């Protein structure tokens, strides 16, 4: 998302990026901005002497607001998934205390979805008054995605880090429910992503007897080929800000089946551009996947609606213009 924001505003904004110097992020931004515009986080921010500091996510927001909130430099903070209790009870209350304490140090805060903003208003009322909604955006695809030729099975794709938030084991449970409900429908579930729950996800698939139907692909870069080769997109997240992977799937013209949680409910119009299911009910998700698997025309119609919605509401161009307006306002 930061790469999209930087690339989409290069003509209007002089960007520096502060991040860990040895990581993959630094390499990406050096390619875009050059060696001199990437500095170590957080110490390098003082050397840049910026007009605005824009922090992203909890960790960067914690240090960025703490170090710059009293400096006179306007701080903009984007939450990218405000859900303190995702860190557990103790960790959740610690995060909530941090957000309530540091929130006033930011000149403005950004929620990436309306449901995220409502959660901020509920838990941090002192921050809510300076919080605006700017949805994430991904690259528009004006052409209609070409779905794969008939292959004998319907391919269901999930993309994301294999961590607690994304709940990858649920993919195996949904696959098991699909097999029980419709044994004659051939489905292949593919999970693109890596993380600490890879082994637990594979073990869950084996336990449920669907290891042949559930494939763990590891990190896939770029992911466009997987999107183009799939028929249905599946989100099993416990919460989101506004999932870039889900938006990419919509831009690619895929019908989406997603958990009815923060973020997902903003992206998908129920029954129009996709389907939502209760997070704890894999059988509900399975029913939706099976309905799409059995009806190629339904997949095409819902996928085209998803693509049209994404191009209008979740484009990089729209996102960048709204951030530029915010920068001008707070500078």
Residue pairs with C-beta under 8 A, 6 or more apart in sequence:
1 56
1 80
1 136
1 244
2 17
2 56
3 28
3 29
3 32
4 137
4 138
4 139
4 316
4 319
4 320
5 319
5 320
5 323
6 15
6 17
6 29
6 32
6 33
7 32
7 316
8 316
8 317
8 319
8 320
9 15
9 320
9 323
9 324
12 324
13 324
13 327
15 33
15 37
16 33
16 37
16 38
16 39
16 44
16 48
16 50
17 25
17 26
17 29
17 33
17 37
17 38
17 39
18 38
18 39
18 40
18 41
18 42
18 44
18 45
18 48
19 25
19 26
19 29
19 38
19 40
19 41
20 26
20 40
20 41
21 38
21 40
26 38
29 37
29 38
30 37
30 38
39 45
39 47
39 48
41 60
41 63
42 63
42 64
42 67
45 53
45 64
45 67
45 68
46 67
50 73
51 73
51 74
51 331
52 73
52 74
52 75
52 76
52 327
52 330
52 331
53 64
53 68
53 73
53 74
53 75
53 76
54 75
54 76
54 77
54 78
55 61
55 63
55 64
55 65
55 75
55 76
55 77
55 78
55 106
56 77
56 78
56 80
57 78
57 79
57 80
57 81
58 79
58 95
58 98
61 77
61 78
61 79
61 102
61 106
62 98
62 102
64 75
64 77
65 75
65 77
65 102
65 103
65 105
65 106
66 102
66 105
68 75
68 105
69 75
69 102
69 105
69 106
70 105
74 107
74 108
74 330
74 331
75 105
75 106
75 107
76 106
76 107
76 108
76 109
76 110
76 326
76 327
76 330
77 103
77 106
77 108
77 109
77 110
78 109
78 110
78 112
78 134
79 109
79 110
79 111
79 112
79 116
79 120
79 241
80 112
80 241
81 112
81 116
81 165
81 239
81 240
81 241
81 263
82 99
82 111
82 116
82 119
82 120
82 123
82 241
83 119
83 239
83 262
84 91
84 92
84 93
84 95
84 96
84 99
84 123
85 92
86 92
86 164
86 165
86 238
86 239
87 94
87 95
96 123
96 124
99 123
99 124
99 127
100 123
100 124
100 126
100 127
103 109
103 124
103 126
103 127
103 130
104 126
104 127
106 127
106 130
107 130
107 330
108 130
108 131
108 132
108 326
108 329
108 330
109 120
109 127
109 130
109 131
109 132
110 131
110 132
110 133
110 134
110 323
110 326
111 117
111 120
111 131
111 132
111 133
111 134
111 241
112 133
112 134
112 135
112 136
112 241
112 242
112 263
113 133
113 135
113 240
113 241
113 242
113 262
113 263
113 266
113 267
114 133
114 266
115 262
115 263
115 265
115 266
116 133
116 241
116 242
116 262
116 263
117 128
117 131
117 132
117 133
119 262
120 127
120 128
120 131
121 128
121 131
132 326
134 319
134 322
134 323
134 326
135 242
135 266
135 313
135 314
135 318
135 319
136 241
136 242
136 244
136 247
136 314
136 319
137 247
137 314
137 315
137 316
137 317
137 318
137 319
137 320
138 244
138 247
138 248
138 251
138 310
138 314
138 315
138 316
139 251
139 315
139 316
140 251
140 310
140 311
140 315
140 316
140 317
141 251
141 252
141 253
141 307
141 311
142 311
144 253
144 304
144 307
145 227
145 228
145 252
145 253
145 254
145 303
145 307
146 228
147 231
147 253
147 299
147 300
147 303
148 155
148 228
148 229
148 230
148 231
152 186
153 186
153 187
153 188
154 185
154 186
154 187
154 188
154 231
154 232
154 292
154 293
155 187
155 188
155 190
155 229
155 230
155 231
155 232
156 187
156 188
156 189
156 190
156 230
156 231
156 232
156 233
156 234
156 289
156 293
157 190
157 192
157 226
157 227
157 230
157 232
157 233
157 234
157 249
157 254
158 168
158 171
158 189
158 190
158 191
158 192
158 193
158 233
158 234
158 235
158 236
159 191
159 192
159 193
159 220
159 223
159 226
159 233
159 245
159 248
159 249
160 166
160 168
160 192
160 193
160 235
160 237
160 243
160 245
161 193
161 194
161 195
162 168
162 191
162 193
162 194
162 195
162 196
162 197
162 198
162 201
162 216
163 195
163 196
163 197
164 197
164 238
165 237
165 238
165 239
165 240
166 193
166 195
166 236
166 237
166 238
167 236
167 237
167 238
167 259
167 279
168 191
168 193
168 195
168 197
168 198
168 201
168 236
169 197
169 200
169 201
169 204
170 236
170 259
170 279
170 282
170 285
171 189
171 191
171 201
171 214
171 234
171 236
172 189
172 201
172 204
172 205
172 208
172 210
172 214
173 204
173 208
173 282
174 189
174 234
174 236
174 282
174 285
174 286
174 289
175 187
175 189
175 205
175 208
175 210
175 213
175 214
176 208
176 209
176 210
176 282
177 282
177 283
177 285
177 286
178 185
178 187
178 286
178 289
178 290
178 293
179 187
179 209
179 210
179 213
181 283
181 286
181 287
181 290
182 290
182 293
182 294
185 290
185 293
185 294
187 213
187 289
187 293
188 213
188 215
189 210
189 213
189 214
189 215
189 234
190 215
190 217
190 226
190 230
191 201
191 214
191 215
191 216
191 217
192 217
192 218
192 219
192 220
192 223
192 226
193 217
193 218
193 219
193 220
194 218
194 219
198 216
198 218
201 214
201 216
202 211
202 216
205 211
205 213
205 214
217 226
220 226
223 245
223 248
224 252
227 233
227 248
227 249
227 252
227 254
228 252
230 254
231 254
231 255
231 292
231 293
231 299
232 254
232 255
232 256
232 257
232 289
232 292
232 293
232 299
233 246
233 249
233 250
233 254
233 255
233 256
233 257
233 258
234 256
234 257
234 258
234 285
234 289
235 243
235 245
235 246
235 256
235 257
235 258
235 259
235 264
236 259
236 279
236 285
237 243
237 258
237 259
237 261
237 263
237 264
238 259
238 261
238 279
239 261
239 262
239 263
240 246
240 261
240 262
240 263
240 264
241 262
241 263
242 263
242 266
242 267
242 314
243 263
243 264
243 267
246 256
246 258
246 263
246 264
246 267
246 268
247 267
247 310
247 314
249 256
249 306
250 256
250 267
250 273
250 274
250 306
250 307
250 309
250 310
250 314
251 307
251 310
251 311
251 314
252 307
253 303
253 304
253 306
253 307
254 303
254 306
255 274
255 275
255 292
255 298
255 299
255 302
255 303
255 306
256 267
256 268
256 273
256 274
256 275
256 306
257 274
257 275
257 276
257 277
257 285
257 288
257 289
257 292
258 264
258 267
258 268
258 274
258 275
258 276
258 277
259 276
259 277
259 278
259 279
259 285
260 276
260 277
260 278
260 279
261 279
264 276
265 276
267 274
267 314
268 274
268 275
268 276
268 306
269 305
269 309
270 276
272 302
272 305
272 309
273 302
273 305
273 306
273 308
273 309
274 302
274 306
275 288
275 292
275 302
277 284
277 285
277 288
278 284
291 298
292 298
292 299
292 302
